[in-house]
Amino acid sequence: ITSISSLEQDATTLATSDSTPRGVAWLMSFPNSGTSYTIHAVREITNTTTATNYGLEGDIKDKPSVPVFNTNKGEDGPFFELIPGRITRVPELILTKTHCAGFCTTCDPDGYMETPRSFLQGCLKSKRGFFTNKTGAMDRQSVWYHHKLVKKAVHIIRNPMDNTVARFHLERKRYTAKNDVKWLIEYPNNQDGFYKWCK
């Protein structure tokens, strides 16, 4: 609490589109494997602004994406995770959530195979959220930022079995959002449902 309070007193730079860090520090993991929790913990402990490759999720799920970098390519991501009512410092290297590539759940084996180039492109891929007058709602567009923006990377590594269970939970979230009752009944949220899904 002391460190957060002192940081707040010294914070002269606000998390706005006028604040630009020197570069990106990737926080890499499989989906549903702790990136959101880790980014939240870092933000709360250090009172620094964080970023994401994925607009329209979490606290920014209903808002247009705000690019981290004020350049002609700024709309390519990554995007600030701006928390309503919070003033945070923009760090020199902004911690940025990415899942990279090779995490498809229902692909054939070749769907998981990545070359160094395709994996890098997956790490650089962002989803920009924007309002469209055509539908009167938020929409997303795939964009890619330049690899030279990335200065460091943190890789979250978990027990493979924990990752498998997390992927099952993520699938249930997706089918719950789709209101696919048939799938949810076939793969209940218990040990039997997990075993059947793994087969």
C-alpha positions, 0 to 999 in steps of 0.5 A: 500500500505504501508503494502504491501511495507514493507512486500516486503522489509522484504520478505526473504522467497519466494513462492517456493517449498523450503518454507514450512508453519507450517500448513493449514488454510482452506477457506471454501465455496460453489463453486462460492461463494467468495473463489477466491475473498477472497483469492485474497484480502488477497494475495494483502493486506498481500503479503502472498502466498495462496494455493488451493485444486484445481490444473489447475485453475486460474493463475495455470491452465496451470502449474503442481501443486506445493505442499505446503509441502515437504514430501513424501505425498507432492503431495497429496496437497494442492498446491501453487497458484504461481502468475507469476512475484510475490514474496510473503511471505509464512505464518506460516498458509497458507490460502487454498481454499476448497469447501469440499462436499455436493455441487452437482448441479444435484444430487438426495437429497441423493447426498447432504447427508454427514457424518462427515467423508465424509465431512472431506474427501471432505475438504481434497480432492485435484486435482493435475495437472500434465503433461502427455507425453501420451496426451502431455497435462495437466491432473488432479488426485484426491489426499487427504492430512492428516487432521493433516495439518489443523490447522484453518478454515475460513467459508464463509457464504452467504445468501442462495439465493445469493448462489443459484444464484451463482450456476446458474452462475457456471452452465452456465460457465460449459455449456458454456465451453462445448459449449452446445448451447441447454442448454444455450438457454433453461436456458438464463442468465436472470430472466426467465432462473434462475426461470426455472433452479430452477424448 
